[in-house]
Structures are given as C-alpha cells and as structure tokens.
Amino acid sequence: MITLEVVVSIHGILIKRYGGIPGIRDRGALESAVNRPYQTFNGEGLYKTSVEKAAALIESIVKNHPFLDGNKRTGYSAMRILLRKDRKDIQASEEEKYEFVLNIAEGKSEFDEIKGWIEKKIIELADR
C-alpha cells in the first residue's frame, strides 16, 4: 500500500530536485487518487493486481492534478514505488516513459491503455 504521506514526500523530493512549485492544490483530489487503488465494492477490491493498482494511481494523480506542479513526475514515481513493493518495476526508455505520462495527461490514454503499457514494460525484480 502506498500512503498519502509517501506521495506527498515523493512530490517534495521531486520538486526540490527538478524544480517547480511546491504544494498541494487540492487535498481531496490527492486523497482520492491515493485511495483509488484500494477501493472495494461489496467487500472485494476493484483493482486486484499491483499492475491494476499502479494504473489507477498514476491515472488519478496525473489527471486530477492534486499538486500545484509536478503531477506527472509524482504520478509516475508513485506508480513505480507501488510496483516495487510487489517486486516489479518498469523497463522503458526515457522517451517511452515521457510519451506514456504525456498521453495520460492529455487524455489520450485511459485506464485500460495505461494498464496495457505497464504490462508490456514490467519486469520482475530479483530476490535480494
């Protein structure tokens, strides 16, 4: 599980490192984005796999724009952290990553396309 505090911390680190305007624009949108991967209906999780959870998380952060700046960077980083908790990661070029996140931001990719991209680019991490 990824928490609100972790996502806010990720955002702060990214803003310090790459620049931008710090701060939360819409706390409700941020809480909604962070909680979406863990939503249930009738006692059953709506997003069963880590890939589905990751797709829901990045889509919500990037599209909801909860931060004043850095939503795309934060969404992508939060997605990767969520995947890494399940011993998975993304293997893609910088150009592929950029196009992936930009397509989400521009509304060209919806949940199923996001999930499909992650599935194509996912790798299993070796045991430590």
Backbone as CSV, one residue per row, in Angstrom:
resi,resn,N_x,N_y,N_z,CA_x,CA_y,CA_z,C_x,C_y,C_z
1,MET,0.846,-1.187,0.000,0.000,0.000,0.000,0.883,1.239,0.000
2,ILE,0.487,2.205,-0.759,1.182,3.494,-0.773,0.281,4.505,-0.060
3,THR,0.862,5.318,0.789,0.073,6.235,1.616,0.142,7.663,1.091
4,LEU,-0.756,8.467,1.587,-0.788,9.890,1.266,0.541,10.554,1.651
5,GLU,1.048,10.208,2.823,2.296,10.791,3.302,3.455,10.463,2.364
6,VAL,3.491,9.239,1.854,4.552,8.836,0.935,4.463,9.639,-0.365
7,VAL,3.266,9.785,-0.904,3.096,10.527,-2.154,3.470,12.001,-1.964
8,VAL,3.088,12.593,-0.849,3.451,13.990,-0.567,4.971,14.110,-0.438
9,SER,5.594,13.147,0.191,7.047,13.143,0.338,7.734,13.012,-1.026
10,ILE,7.237,12.118,-1.867,7.769,11.950,-3.224,7.693,13.281,-3.963
11,HIS,6.550,13.928,-3.880,6.361,15.208,-4.558,7.394,16.232,-4.087
12,GLY,7.579,16.323,-2.776,8.545,17.272,-2.232,9.964,17.004,-2.722
13,ILE,10.354,15.755,-2.739,11.692,15.377,-3.218,11.862,15.745,-4.687
14,LEU,10.862,15.456,-5.505,10.943,15.735,-6.938,10.978,17.235,-7.222
15,ILE,10.210,18.012,-6.487,10.207,19.464,-6.675,11.579,20.042,-6.301
16,LYS,12.142,19.575,-5.191,13.468,20.054,-4.792,14.519,19.686,-5.831
17,ARG,14.419,18.479,-6.365,15.443,18.004,-7.303,15.315,18.618,-8.696
18,TYR,14.078,18.717,-9.207,13.875,19.130,-10.594,13.254,20.510,-10.748
19,GLY,12.819,21.109,-9.648,12.217,22.427,-9.706,10.713,22.361,-9.855
20,GLY,10.088,23.505,-9.698,8.642,23.592,-9.787,8.056,24.240,-8.549
21,ILE,6.765,24.349,-8.549,6.049,24.996,-7.450,5.632,23.928,-6.440
22,PRO,6.093,24.035,-5.189,5.687,23.050,-4.188,4.260,23.304,-3.705
23,GLY,3.644,22.268,-3.184,2.351,22.433,-2.532,1.231,21.632,-3.164
24,ILE,0.234,21.417,-2.347,-0.963,20.677,-2.753,-2.013,21.679,-3.214
25,ARG,-2.554,21.471,-4.397,-3.602,22.327,-4.947,-4.968,21.891,-4.439
26,ASP,-5.181,20.560,-4.359,-6.491,20.023,-3.987,-6.285,18.752,-3.164
27,ARG,-6.349,18.901,-1.848,-6.101,17.756,-0.953,-7.123,16.633,-1.184
28,GLY,-8.366,16.986,-1.445,-9.389,15.971,-1.704,-9.070,15.142,-2.943
29,ALA,-8.593,15.803,-3.997,-8.210,15.091,-5.223,-7.018,14.178,-4.963
30,LEU,-6.094,14.655,-4.134,-4.924,13.840,-3.796,-5.336,12.615,-2.980
31,GLU,-6.164,12.814,-1.982,-6.639,11.688,-1.167,-7.388,10.679,-2.030
32,SER,-8.218,11.176,-2.931,-8.963,10.308,-3.834,-8.015,9.491,-4.721
33,ALA,-6.994,10.150,-5.266,-6.034,9.479,-6.138,-5.272,8.383,-5.393
34,VAL,-4.841,8.681,-4.183,-4.061,7.723,-3.397,-4.935,6.554,-2.923
35,ASN,-6.193,6.826,-2.640,-7.091,5.773,-2.156,-7.689,4.921,-3.275
36,ARG,-7.733,5.440,-4.493,-8.382,4.725,-5.604,-7.885,3.285,-5.784
37,PRO,-6.597,3.011,-5.751,-6.159,1.632,-5.983,-6.693,0.633,-4.961
38,TYR,-7.151,1.125,-3.821,-7.582,0.244,-2.733,-9.100,0.248,-2.525
39,GLN,-9.819,0.815,-3.482,-11.277,0.846,-3.385,-11.849,-0.564,-3.467
40,THR,-12.978,-0.733,-2.777,-13.674,-2.032,-2.799,-15.132,-1.828,-3.153
41,PHE,-15.725,-2.894,-3.605,-17.171,-2.933,-3.816,-17.650,-4.286,-3.325
42,ASN,-18.608,-4.239,-2.435,-19.166,-5.465,-1.883,-18.079,-6.325,-1.236
43,GLY,-17.120,-5.642,-0.593,-16.059,-6.338,0.116,-14.929,-6.865,-0.755
44,GLU,-14.955,-6.588,-2.035,-13.933,-7.086,-2.947,-13.192,-5.915,-3.589
45,GLY,-11.875,-6.020,-3.668,-11.069,-4.964,-4.264,-11.388,-4.777,-5.736
46,LEU,-11.501,-3.518,-6.150,-11.769,-3.237,-7.562,-10.530,-3.429,-8.417
47,TYR,-9.360,-3.231,-7.829,-8.087,-3.381,-8.535,-7.320,-4.497,-7.837
48,LYS,-7.281,-5.647,-8.461,-6.783,-6.849,-7.799,-5.260,-7.002,-7.848
49,THR,-4.641,-6.607,-8.940,-3.202,-6.813,-9.100,-2.434,-5.517,-8.856
50,SER,-1.143,-5.672,-8.642,-0.315,-4.468,-8.459,-0.294,-3.627,-9.727
51,VAL,-0.391,-4.255,-10.892,-0.428,-3.506,-12.151,-1.698,-2.674,-12.234
52,GLU,-2.841,-3.252,-11.877,-4.100,-2.503,-11.886,-4.056,-1.357,-10.874
53,LYS,-3.504,-1.624,-9.699,-3.385,-0.583,-8.678,-2.489,0.549,-9.181
54,ALA,-1.362,0.181,-9.787,-0.422,1.178,-10.308,-1.064,2.016,-11.403
55,ALA,-1.823,1.379,-12.293,-2.505,2.099,-13.373,-3.528,3.084,-12.807
56,ALA,-4.276,2.639,-11.808,-5.274,3.515,-11.178,-4.596,4.700,-10.500
57,LEU,-3.471,4.445,-9.843,-2.767,5.507,-9.120,-2.207,6.566,-10.065
58,ILE,-1.467,6.150,-11.084,-0.877,7.140,-11.982,-1.962,7.899,-12.740
59,GLU,-3.002,7.202,-13.175,-4.078,7.889,-13.895,-4.711,8.964,-13.012
60,SER,-4.978,8.632,-11.772,-5.646,9.591,-10.879,-4.760,10.779,-10.529
61,ILE,-3.494,10.538,-10.252,-2.617,11.658,-9.904,-2.410,12.567,-11.110
62,VAL,-2.129,11.974,-12.264,-1.835,12.788,-13.448,-3.072,13.555,-13.916
63,LYS,-4.228,12.917,-13.915,-5.437,13.576,-14.428,-6.093,14.518,-13.422
64,ASN,-5.994,14.214,-12.136,-6.653,15.048,-11.124,-5.853,16.292,-10.755
65,HIS,-4.567,16.330,-11.090,-3.701,17.477,-10.793,-3.830,17.942,-9.342
66,PRO,-3.577,17.062,-8.369,-3.730,17.487,-6.977,-2.637,18.438,-6.492
67,PHE,-1.479,18.441,-7.164,-0.381,19.308,-6.763,-0.344,20.561,-7.631
68,LEU,0.292,21.597,-7.133,0.432,22.831,-7.910,1.310,22.606,-9.132
69,ASP,2.253,21.708,-9.031,3.194,21.423,-10.113,3.739,20.011,-9.895
70,GLY,4.283,19.392,-10.929,4.948,18.106,-10.787,4.032,16.900,-10.699
71,ASN,2.804,17.034,-11.173,1.856,15.920,-11.090,2.291,14.714,-11.917
72,LYS,2.817,14.948,-13.112,3.230,13.833,-13.967,4.414,13.086,-13.348
73,ARG,5.406,13.844,-12.894,6.580,13.219,-12.253,6.178,12.457,-10.999
74,THR,5.330,13.075,-10.200,4.909,12.442,-8.948,4.081,11.196,-9.225
75,GLY,3.172,11.275,-10.182,2.348,10.117,-10.524,3.184,8.948,-11.006
76,TYR,4.150,9.233,-11.877,4.998,8.170,-12.397,5.844,7.548,-11.284
77,SER,6.418,8.377,-10.438,7.250,7.871,-9.344,6.430,7.065,-8.339
78,ALA,5.248,7.535,-8.006,4.377,6.812,-7.073,3.976,5.460,-7.665
79,MET,3.693,5.438,-8.967,3.359,4.182,-9.647,4.499,3.182,-9.492
80,ARG,5.725,3.635,-9.727,6.879,2.736,-9.629,7.092,2.236,-8.206
81,ILE,6.898,3.093,-7.237,7.064,2.663,-5.844,6.030,1.606,-5.503
82,LEU,4.801,1.813,-5.948,3.757,0.821,-5.701,4.140,-0.512,-6.344
83,LEU,4.639,-0.489,-7.559,5.055,-1.724,-8.242,6.236,-2.382,-7.520
84,ARG,7.172,-1.579,-7.076,8.360,-2.132,-6.423,8.014,-2.843,-5.121
85,LYS,6.955,-2.417,-4.471,6.515,-3.110,-3.256,6.090,-4.547,-3.562
86,ASP,5.756,-4.811,-4.830,5.390,-6.159,-5.278,6.531,-6.784,-6.094
87,ARG,7.756,-6.229,-5.910,8.952,-6.740,-6.569,8.879,-6.664,-8.089
88,LYS,8.282,-5.565,-8.577,8.174,-5.312,-10.010,8.694,-3.903,-10.297
89,ASP,9.048,-3.660,-11.546,9.470,-2.329,-11.950,9.196,-2.175,-13.440
90,ILE,9.463,-0.994,-13.943,9.261,-0.673,-15.356,10.612,-0.630,-16.053
91,GLN,10.668,-1.223,-17.235,11.858,-1.121,-18.071,11.433,-0.471,-19.383
92,ALA,11.807,0.796,-19.536,11.429,1.573,-20.719,12.436,2.697,-20.905
93,SER,12.533,3.177,-22.126,13.427,4.302,-22.403,12.813,5.585,-21.836
94,GLU,13.646,6.598,-21.697,13.157,7.895,-21.220,12.068,8.422,-22.157
95,GLU,12.265,8.249,-23.441,11.271,8.694,-24.422,9.941,7.955,-24.258
96,GLU,9.998,6.655,-24.027,8.771,5.869,-23.820,8.042,6.314,-22.554
97,LYS,8.801,6.544,-21.498,8.203,6.994,-20.237,7.535,8.352,-20.417
98,TYR,8.246,9.258,-21.084,7.722,10.604,-21.313,6.424,10.552,-22.118
99,GLU,6.428,9.793,-23.193,5.234,9.669,-24.042,4.078,9.040,-23.270
100,PHE,4.376,8.031,-22.461,3.370,7.355,-21.640,2.664,8.340,-20.716
101,VAL,3.449,9.108,-19.973,2.871,10.042,-18.996,2.163,11.198,-19.707
102,LEU,2.737,11.686,-20.783,2.114,12.778,-21.535,0.774,12.345,-22.117
103,ASN,0.690,11.120,-22.613,-0.579,10.615,-23.144,-1.654,10.556,-22.066
104,ILE,-1.269,10.210,-20.854,-2.232,10.211,-19.748,-2.691,11.637,-19.481
105,ALA,-1.744,12.556,-19.377,-2.065,13.951,-19.065,-2.957,14.585,-20.124
106,GLU,-2.746,14.220,-21.376,-3.525,14.793,-22.479,-4.832,14.048,-22.735
107,GLY,-5.133,13.044,-21.916,-6.381,12.299,-22.065,-6.379,11.315,-23.214
108,LYS,-5.207,10.995,-23.745,-5.110,10.048,-24.859,-5.075,8.600,-24.384
109,SER,-4.752,8.385,-23.103,-4.699,7.046,-22.530,-5.634,6.965,-21.338
110,GLU,-6.492,5.982,-21.369,-7.398,5.706,-20.254,-6.873,4.486,-19.498
111,PHE,-7.587,4.074,-18.481,-7.131,3.009,-17.590,-6.642,1.768,-18.341
112,ASP,-7.412,1.250,-19.268,-7.018,0.016,-19.956,-5.727,0.176,-20.756
113,GLU,-5.542,1.327,-21.401,-4.303,1.574,-22.147,-3.118,1.724,-21.186
114,ILE,-3.359,2.381,-20.070,-2.308,2.562,-19.067,-1.889,1.196,-18.525
115,LYS,-2.852,0.403,-18.159,-2.581,-0.944,-17.650,-1.827,-1.769,-18.690
116,GLY,-2.240,-1.690,-19.940,-1.583,-2.436,-21.013,-0.130,-2.021,-21.193
117,TRP,0.142,-0.718,-21.112,1.516,-0.232,-21.244,2.368,-0.775,-20.106
118,ILE,1.844,-0.707,-18.900,2.585,-1.214,-17.738,2.867,-2.702,-17.920
119,GLU,1.875,-3.459,-18.342,2.067,-4.900,-18.539,3.160,-5.190,-19.568
120,LYS,3.254,-4.374,-20.606,4.281,-4.575,-21.641,5.675,-4.218,-21.137
121,LYS,5.756,-3.276,-20.221,7.051,-2.746,-19.777,7.503,-3.279,-18.419
122,ILE,6.706,-4.133,-17.808,7.010,-4.574,-16.449,8.091,-5.651,-16.442
123,ILE,8.910,-5.588,-15.408,9.903,-6.629,-15.191,9.798,-7.090,-13.729
124,GLU,10.176,-8.328,-13.501,10.214,-8.866,-12.148,11.591,-8.555,-11.560
125,LEU,11.619,-8.094,-10.340,12.884,-7.814,-9.676,13.391,-9.088,-8.991
126,ALA,14.684,-9.273,-9.014,15.295,-10.444,-8.394,15.177,-10.340,-6.871
127,ASP,15.154,-11.488,-6.246,15.157,-11.509,-4.779,16.476,-10.954,-4.271
128,ARG,16.405,-10.328,-3.130,17.626,-9.740,-2.559,18.420,-10.774,-1.813
